[in-house]
Amino acid sequence: MKGGIDIGKGDFAQLLAEATVLPDSKPISLPDYLEEAMCAILNGFLPVSEQLFDGEASEDTNGS
């Protein structure tokens, strides 16, 4: 996939589950889960490999 993150569906679900902090452990509806996941993504959650890539790019531009 060009320009995307190379992770499987299960990996993506696991990353989102770890990134979303819910107030209780009750099962939630899919719309609520997706809302929490979108908030995590929009608030800067990125997988480690993507964070490293962004950090390297920032260092290169700051050093110029």
Residue pairs with C-beta under 8 A, 6 or more apart in sequence:
5 12
5 47
5 49
5 50
7 15
7 47
15 45
15 47
16 33
16 37
16 40
19 37
19 40
19 41
19 45
20 33
20 36
20 37
20 39
20 40
22 28
22 36
28 36
46 54
